[in-house]
Amino acid sequence: MKVAVVGATGLVGTVMLRVLAERNFPITELIPVASAKSVGKEIEYKGKRFPIVSMETAIEMRPDIALFSAGGNTSLENAPKFKAVGTTVIDNSSAWRMDPQVPLVVPEVNANILTSADKIIANPNCSTIQMVVALKPLHDRYGIKRVVVSTYQSVTGTGVKAVNQMMNERSGITDGEMAYAYPIDLNVIPHIDVFTENGYTKEEMKMIKETKKIMGDDQIRLTATTVRIPVMGGHSESVNIEFKEDFDLTEVRSILENTPGIIVVDDVANLKYPMPKDAHEKDEVFVGRIRRDESLDNTLNMWIVADNLRKGAATNAVQIAEYIAANNLV
């Protein structure tokens, strides 16, 4: 299978290449794509060197699949061009997520909606992905009425500039590039993406809208507060879920433990619970602190952690590619 990786030199693109190699995706020809300044340079994949090509060259090469992680504007401009030559685009930006004609997919949740006619497929927001993996099996069993989520998100979700800012601050360098309006080391910033008219940020609104679309249920009520914290390795979420029906905690744990892609780490007697450092470089979603909300009937608390560059971005995109390849949807 001929595969293009658009944004191959970026933070997520680099992880995409690593995940493709680790999972032995059936690539017969790799086409790394990056900005004009990178064209002609080489990247390494499975011990071989591959030249970086321009967007125009990649389109002419007619790949079977193009994994995009190069920003919304690049995707809006170029995904339709790949589609026009028969390529299936899996896009990691927010450009296509809420387009009613474009499926928004987390394979463990709703890969079954995909057809061979879907030539642009949207990869959801990182914080949404890990949450819906844990919500979907519980929604199927008990029916979700309302979700309250607060996130604790890694600086890697912003990009290399943010990682550099945090490490510079940690080293006492004060004149480096700033990805945030405030220092991030030894600080917490309750602000991810831009603010909208309703006082929520775009990141918070993404979680609200994307969850309903992925879960296929507009009746789920959801509110979110998204927060940037000075860690690398993964995003964490405190999630409060009100169900239509009451639940048994033992059954809840059993459902989660038997859901593909989830690892339950919930042994508070021995201080075992998910943390970003444990999810780092892993593809699973980790769930712990599972307990009843004693202030409201039929309501559950959970703590959800995942590597935002892997399951929250690259791995989810590759899993979509695996699904469409396995089901001959390319």
C-alpha positions in Angstrom: 0.0 0.0 0.0 1.3 3.4 -1.0 1.2 5.8 2.0 1.9 9.5 2.3 2.6 11.2 5.6 1.9 14.9 5.3 3.7 16.8 8.0 6.3 14.1 8.3 8.9 16.2 10.1 6.5 17.6 12.7 5.8 16.4 16.3 2.8 14.2 15.4 4.1 13.2 11.9 7.3 11.8 13.5 5.2 9.7 15.8 3.0 8.6 13.0 6.0 7.2 11.2 7.1 5.4 14.4 3.7 3.9 14.9 3.4 2.8 11.3 6.7 1.0 11.7 5.9 -0.5 15.2 2.6 -1.9 13.9 4.1 -3.2 10.7 1.5 -1.3 8.5 1.7 -2.9 5.0 3.5 -0.1 3.2 4.9 -0.8 -0.2 5.9 2.8 -0.9 6.4 5.6 1.7 5.9 9.2 0.6 7.0 11.7 3.3 5.7 15.2 2.7 6.7 18.4 4.4 7.1 22.1 3.8 9.1 23.5 0.9 12.2 24.1 3.1 12.3 20.4 3.9 11.9 19.1 0.4 14.9 17.1 -0.7 16.0 16.2 2.8 15.5 12.6 4.0 13.8 10.8 6.8 14.5 7.4 8.1 11.9 4.6 8.2 12.6 1.0 9.1 16.3 1.6 8.5 15.9 3.1 5.0 16.1 6.7 3.9 13.3 8.3 2.1 13.4 11.7 0.4 10.8 14.4 1.5 8.7 15.5 -1.4 6.4 18.5 -2.0 2.6 18.4 -1.7 2.3 18.6 -5.5 4.6 15.7 -6.1 2.8 13.6 -3.5 -0.6 14.2 -5.1 0.9 13.2 -8.5 2.1 9.9 -7.0 -1.5 9.0 -6.1 -1.0 7.3 -2.7 -3.7 4.9 -1.4 -3.7 6.6 2.0 -2.5 10.1 3.1 -2.1 10.7 6.9 -2.3 14.4 7.4 -0.8 16.3 10.4 0.1 19.6 9.0 -2.5 22.0 10.3 -6.1 22.9 9.3 -5.3 25.3 6.5 -3.0 22.9 4.8 -5.7 20.2 5.1 -8.5 22.4 3.8 -6.5 23.2 0.8 -4.9 19.9 -0.1 -7.1 17.1 1.3 -9.6 17.6 -1.6 -6.8 17.4 -4.1 -5.7 14.0 -2.7 -9.4 12.9 -2.7 -9.7 13.9 -6.4 -6.9 11.4 -7.3 -8.5 8.6 -5.3 -6.5 8.9 -2.1 -8.1 8.3 1.3 -7.1 11.1 3.6 -7.0 10.7 7.4 -6.7 14.2 8.8 -5.5 15.0 12.3 -6.4 18.7 12.2 -9.8 20.2 13.3 -10.5 21.3 9.7 -13.0 18.5 8.8 -14.2 17.2 12.1 -17.6 18.8 12.2 -18.3 18.6 8.5 -21.5 16.5 8.4 -20.2 14.7 5.3 -16.9 13.7 6.9 -16.8 10.8 9.4 -15.2 11.5 12.7 -13.7 8.2 13.9 -12.3 6.5 16.9 -11.9 2.9 15.8 -12.9 1.3 19.1 -16.1 3.4 19.1 -17.4 3.9 15.6 -15.2 2.5 12.8 -18.2 0.6 11.5 -19.6 3.8 10.0 -16.8 3.9 7.4 -17.4 3.1 3.8 -15.3 3.0 0.6 -16.9 6.4 -0.3 -15.3 8.1 2.6 -12.2 9.7 1.1 -11.7 12.3 3.9 -11.8 10.9 7.4 -11.3 13.2 10.5 -9.2 12.2 13.5 -10.8 13.7 16.6 -9.2 16.0 19.2 -6.7 14.2 21.4 -8.7 14.8 24.7 -11.9 13.7 23.0 -10.4 10.4 21.8 -9.3 9.1 25.1 -12.6 10.1 26.8 -14.9 8.4 24.3 -13.0 5.2 24.3 -13.9 4.9 28.0 -17.4 6.4 27.7 -18.8 4.3 24.8 -19.1 0.9 26.4 -20.7 2.4 29.5 -23.1 4.4 27.3 -24.1 1.2 25.6 -24.9 -0.4 28.9 -26.3 2.4 31.1 -27.1 5.3 28.8 -25.2 8.6 29.4 -27.3 11.7 30.4 -24.5 14.1 31.2 -20.7 14.4 31.4 -18.6 16.9 33.2 -14.9 16.8 32.2 -11.9 18.7 33.4 -8.6 18.0 31.5 -5.0 18.2 32.5 -3.2 18.4 29.2 0.5 17.9 28.3 2.5 20.7 26.7 3.2 18.3 23.8 -0.3 19.0 22.8 0.7 22.5 21.8 3.9 21.4 20.0 7.7 21.7 20.0 7.6 25.5 20.8 5.7 24.7 24.1 8.0 21.9 25.0 11.0 24.3 24.5 9.3 27.0 26.6 8.8 24.7 29.5 12.3 23.2 29.4 13.8 26.7 29.0 11.9 27.9 32.1 13.0 24.8 34.0 16.6 25.7 33.0 16.3 29.3 34.0 16.3 30.6 30.4 13.9 33.6 30.3 14.4 35.0 26.8 13.3 31.9 24.7 10.3 31.5 22.5 6.9 31.7 24.3 4.1 29.3 23.2 1.9 30.6 26.0 0.9 34.0 27.3 2.3 33.0 30.7 5.0 30.8 32.1 4.0 27.1 32.1 6.6 25.5 34.4 5.4 25.5 38.0 2.1 26.9 36.7 -1.3 25.7 35.5 -3.1 27.6 32.6 -6.9 27.1 32.3 -6.9 28.1 28.7 -6.4 25.9 25.6 -7.0 27.4 22.2 -8.9 30.7 21.8 -11.9 31.8 23.7 -15.3 31.9 22.1 -18.2 34.2 22.6 -19.8 31.9 25.2 -16.7 32.0 27.5 -15.6 28.5 26.6 -12.4 27.9 24.6 -12.4 26.2 21.2 -10.8 23.1 22.8 -13.7 22.8 25.2 -16.2 23.3 22.5 -14.4 20.6 20.4 -14.8 18.1 23.2 -18.5 18.9 23.5 -19.4 18.8 19.8 -17.0 15.9 18.9 -18.2 13.6 21.6 -21.8 13.9 20.5 -20.8 13.2 16.9 -18.6 10.2 17.6 -21.0 8.7 20.1 -23.9 9.3 17.6 -26.1 10.8 20.4 -27.0 14.5 20.4 -28.9 14.1 23.6 -25.7 13.7 25.7 -25.1 16.8 27.7 -21.5 17.7 28.2 -19.5 20.5 29.7 -15.7 20.8 29.7 -12.9 22.8 31.2 -9.5 22.3 29.5 -6.3 23.0 31.3 -2.6 23.0 30.3 -0.2 21.7 32.9 3.6 21.4 32.9 4.0 17.7 32.0 5.0 15.7 29.0 3.8 12.2 28.2 0.1 12.4 28.1 -3.3 14.1 28.9 -5.3 13.3 32.0 -9.0 13.9 32.6 -11.3 13.9 35.5 -14.7 12.7 34.2 -18.0 12.7 36.0 -20.8 10.8 34.2 -24.5 10.8 35.0 -26.3 7.7 33.6 -29.9 7.1 32.8 -29.8 3.8 34.8 -28.0 2.9 38.0 -24.9 0.8 37.8 -22.9 -1.7 39.8 -19.2 -0.7 40.3 -18.0 -4.3 39.8 -19.8 -4.5 36.5 -18.4 -1.1 35.5 -14.9 -2.3 36.1 -15.6 -5.5 34.3 -16.9 -3.7 31.2 -13.9 -1.4 31.1 -11.4 -4.2 31.6 -13.0 -6.1 28.7 -13.0 -3.2 26.3 -10.3 -3.3 23.7 -7.8 -0.4 24.0 -8.5 0.2 27.7 -6.2 -0.8 30.7 -7.8 -0.4 34.1 -5.4 0.7 36.8 -7.5 1.1 39.9 -6.0 -0.2 43.1 -6.0 2.7 45.6 -5.1 0.4 48.5 -1.7 0.1 46.8 -1.7 3.6 45.4 -2.2 2.4 41.8 -3.9 4.8 39.4 -3.1 6.1 35.9 -0.5 8.9 35.5 0.9 10.5 32.3 4.4 9.1 32.9 2.9 5.6 32.8 0.9 6.2 29.6 3.9 7.8 27.8 4.8 5.9 24.6 1.8 3.6 25.0 -1.3 3.2 22.7 -3.9 2.3 25.3 -6.3 4.4 27.3 -5.7 4.0 31.1 -8.7 4.3 33.5 -8.7 4.5 37.3 -10.2 6.2 40.4 -13.5 4.5 39.5 -16.0 5.4 42.1 -19.6 6.4 42.7 -20.4 10.1 42.9 -22.1 10.2 46.3 -23.7 13.6 45.7 -25.9 12.5 42.8 -27.8 9.3 41.8 -26.6 7.1 39.0 -23.3 9.1 38.7 -19.8 7.8 38.3 -16.3 9.4 38.6 -13.3 8.2 36.6 -9.8 9.3 35.8 -8.7 8.8 32.2 -5.1 9.1 30.9 -3.5 8.5 27.5 -0.5 9.5 25.5 -1.8 12.5 23.5 0.7 12.1 20.6 -0.1 8.4 20.2 -3.7 7.4 21.0 -4.6 11.0 21.0 -3.3 11.6 17.5 -0.9 9.3 15.6 -2.0 5.9 16.8 -5.7 6.7 16.3 -5.0 7.8 12.7 -3.0 4.6 12.0 -5.7 2.5 13.5 -8.2 4.1 11.1 -5.8 3.3 8.2 -5.6 -0.3 9.5 -9.3 -0.6 9.6 -9.9 0.7 6.1 -7.1 -1.5 4.7 -8.4 -4.7 6.5 -11.9 -4.1 5.2 -10.8 -3.1 1.6 -12.3 0.4 1.9 -9.4 2.1 0.1 
